[in-house]
Amino acid sequence: MTPPPDPYGRSAPDPFIRRWLFMTACIAALMLLWQFLPAIEALLSPRVASERTVTPRGDLAADEQATIELFEKARDSVVYISTAQWVRDVWTRNVFSVPRGTGSGFIWDDAGHVVTNFHVIQGASEATVKLADGRSYRAALVGTSPAHDIAVLKIGVGFKRPPAVPIGTSADLKVGQKVFAIGNPFGLDWTLTTGIVSALDRSLPGEAGGPTIDHLIQTDAAINPGNSGGPLLDSAGRLIGINTAIYSPSGASAGIGFAVPVDTVMRVVPQLIKTGRYIRPALGIEVDEDLNAHLQLLTGQKGVFVLRVIPGSAADKAGLIGAQIVGGNIVPGDRIARIDGQPVDDVAALLARLDDRNVGDVVTLSVERSGQHRDVQVELQAGV
């Protein structure tokens, strides 16, 4: 059946054109629907969002709970230390207090003594100690021992005295046991980091050519600038060291940190509180690292060559003799090989062994002179 003729004389559209127009209209409708689909969904969806239920966590793991309790108990014993330096204006002659740096420390006893690193307060004119509860106090310097990187401050806390850190031991530490460091890295106060004892009995040269610091604990607990002076604790929350240094080319934690062992702290801090300085035990001899190394090469023997015996000293009373100059050549005197059976290969080792003792202790020196070996007992005297 053919369509009736158009009254205006127009011809009927081609079937292909009709199909093309239909498809175009469908595509346009789909595009329009796609554009307004989010609005349609929002219009048809419920006005009130469905509530989510909280999934029960359950109890904390035993090690997590132990770490939380350790931090909560130790936190109040850790302090934030900020230092400043007095600067005089050359024109007005006014004195200004310029911030110098920050560090950490911990409460030592009920008398208000605070222990920190020597390098935290070195060169400072004043120090302020901030407690965990927000109170701040101007600190007084009690004493320092640069050889151990230890300093003692004192604050006047009249009420609500913060607790002292429980004291542990470091002689029985084992590589692999857990440790916890609390401090103020980069000024982020009261930060807890954890790790293990990585190594024991490390030695590091002091800052700016200072004396070597011996018997250090190495740990991988994250220690950064600002942690210095803070406590290193064992899993029982006892003090086992003072965080003192890091090894890092970038200046930030690289997983190698060092702490002064608490056994050293227990020898040094009471003396600093009592006298303001640490008196190292000594033999009463003079030695020189460079000349000692030369004599070791010359003789092919390790140990410490005595250069001079101080008249009237403990070594003099024990009969030790020093080196002599004969015909322009150095003739070695006594060579100390051991102290109480422990080898001393060089001057640094000798000083470290002596530092483990106290003034008045009697030590046995294994001494060699002209190929003859003997043991000598020496009562340690106060060093200068």
Secondary structure by P-SEA (a helix, b strand, c coil): ccccccccccccccaaaaaaaaaaaaaaaaaaaaaaaaaaaaaacccccbbbbbcccccccaaaaaaaaaaaaacccbbbbbbbbbbbcccccbbbbbbcccbbbbbccccbbbbbbccccccccbbbbbcccccccccccccccccccbbbbbbbcccccccccbbbbcccccccbbbbbbcccccccbbbbbbcccccbbbbbcccccccccbbbbbccccccccccbbbbccccccccccccccccccccccbbbbccaaaaaacaaaaaaccbbbbbbccbbbbaaaaaaaaaaccccccccccccccccccccbbbbbbbcccbbbbcbbbccccccccccaaaaaaaaaaccccbbbbbbcccccccbbbbbcccccc
